[in-house]
Structure formats: C-alpha cells, structure tokens
Amino acid sequence: MPNETASPSPPSGNPNDLGPDGEIPLQLQLRHRGKNTFNKLDHQEKSMRVALTTATYEGTLHVTNPDALRTLLTTGIGQGRAYGCGLLTLARLPEPTQSDGKALR
C-alpha cells in the first residue's frame, strides 16, 4: 500500500528572483510534496522497494521552444514516468482585459 506524506510549503520562487537568462522573473510555488513507497518484483522475481517523491508546482511559463515543450508534454519528465509521474498539465492564462471587457492585445 502506498504511503504518502505532505506538508504545506511556502512559495519556492520569489517574483524578484531572476531566471537563468537573468531577465525573466520566476513565479513558481510548491503546492504539494509527497513520498510514495511500494514493493515491486525485479527481473529476477525478487522484491524491491520503490520510493517516488512527487511534487505539484504552480506558476507561469514563457515558452521559447514549442517543439521541446511538445516533447515534454507527450513523454513526461523525470525517472518516475514509468509509474505515472512526470506528467505536465498546462493552461493558457486568460487574456488581460480593459474595464469595458475588450482584450488589451
């Protein structure tokens, strides 16, 4: 049976922090972190313990390479992919609007 622990966490990013290029502010918060452990059989039918650490982040992303993002969305990230981890869910931010409801762009 999987075990999971979680505790609330403060934001892991600060809007004043700079991204790797020195220009883009990071806007990222850790929403949930957990650890799941379970047993599975290896290729020699011996029981082995598997531990997966999971995390849910919420933030903003500026896409500079759509092809790389498409690959990540279809293949996932990290070593836990075989266990259903490493999946990404993205949503487009709503368009900013003026007071009359018209889009600013």
Contacts in CASP RR format, 6 or more apart in sequence:
PFRMAT RR
TARGET T0000
AUTHOR 0000-0000-0000
METHOD contacts of the structure
MODEL  1
MPNETASPSPPSGNPNDLGPDGEIPLQLQLRHRGKNTFNKLDHQEKSMRV
ALTTATYEGTLHVTNPDALRTLLTTGIGQGRAYGCGLLTLARLPEPTQSD
GKALR
1 38 0 8 1.000
2 36 0 8 1.000
2 37 0 8 1.000
2 38 0 8 1.000
3 35 0 8 1.000
3 36 0 8 1.000
3 37 0 8 1.000
4 34 0 8 1.000
4 35 0 8 1.000
4 36 0 8 1.000
5 34 0 8 1.000
5 35 0 8 1.000
6 32 0 8 1.000
6 33 0 8 1.000
6 34 0 8 1.000
7 33 0 8 1.000
9 30 0 8 1.000
9 31 0 8 1.000
9 33 0 8 1.000
10 30 0 8 1.000
11 28 0 8 1.000
11 29 0 8 1.000
11 30 0 8 1.000
12 28 0 8 1.000
12 29 0 8 1.000
12 30 0 8 1.000
12 57 0 8 1.000
13 26 0 8 1.000
13 27 0 8 1.000
13 28 0 8 1.000
13 29 0 8 1.000
14 26 0 8 1.000
15 25 0 8 1.000
15 26 0 8 1.000
15 27 0 8 1.000
16 25 0 8 1.000
17 25 0 8 1.000
17 26 0 8 1.000
18 24 0 8 1.000
18 25 0 8 1.000
18 26 0 8 1.000
19 25 0 8 1.000
19 26 0 8 1.000
24 62 0 8 1.000
27 59 0 8 1.000
27 60 0 8 1.000
28 57 0 8 1.000
28 58 0 8 1.000
28 59 0 8 1.000
28 60 0 8 1.000
29 57 0 8 1.000
29 58 0 8 1.000
29 59 0 8 1.000
30 55 0 8 1.000
30 56 0 8 1.000
30 57 0 8 1.000
31 56 0 8 1.000
31 57 0 8 1.000
31 58 0 8 1.000
32 54 0 8 1.000
32 55 0 8 1.000
32 56 0 8 1.000
33 53 0 8 1.000
33 54 0 8 1.000
33 55 0 8 1.000
33 56 0 8 1.000
34 53 0 8 1.000
34 54 0 8 1.000
34 55 0 8 1.000
35 51 0 8 1.000
35 52 0 8 1.000
35 53 0 8 1.000
35 54 0 8 1.000
36 51 0 8 1.000
36 52 0 8 1.000
36 53 0 8 1.000
36 54 0 8 1.000
37 49 0 8 1.000
37 50 0 8 1.000
37 51 0 8 1.000
37 52 0 8 1.000
38 49 0 8 1.000
38 50 0 8 1.000
39 47 0 8 1.000
39 48 0 8 1.000
39 49 0 8 1.000
39 50 0 8 1.000
40 47 0 8 1.000
40 48 0 8 1.000
40 50 0 8 1.000
41 47 0 8 1.000
41 48 0 8 1.000
42 48 0 8 1.000
50 83 0 8 1.000
52 80 0 8 1.000
52 83 0 8 1.000
52 85 0 8 1.000
54 85 0 8 1.000
60 93 0 8 1.000
61 90 0 8 1.000
63 69 0 8 1.000
72 88 0 8 1.000
73 88 0 8 1.000
73 90 0 8 1.000
75 81 0 8 1.000
76 86 0 8 1.000
76 87 0 8 1.000
76 88 0 8 1.000
77 86 0 8 1.000
77 88 0 8 1.000
78 85 0 8 1.000
78 86 0 8 1.000
80 86 0 8 1.000
95 103 0 8 1.000
95 104 0 8 1.000
95 105 0 8 1.000
96 103 0 8 1.000
96 104 0 8 1.000
96 105 0 8 1.000
97 103 0 8 1.000
97 104 0 8 1.000
98 104 0 8 1.000
END
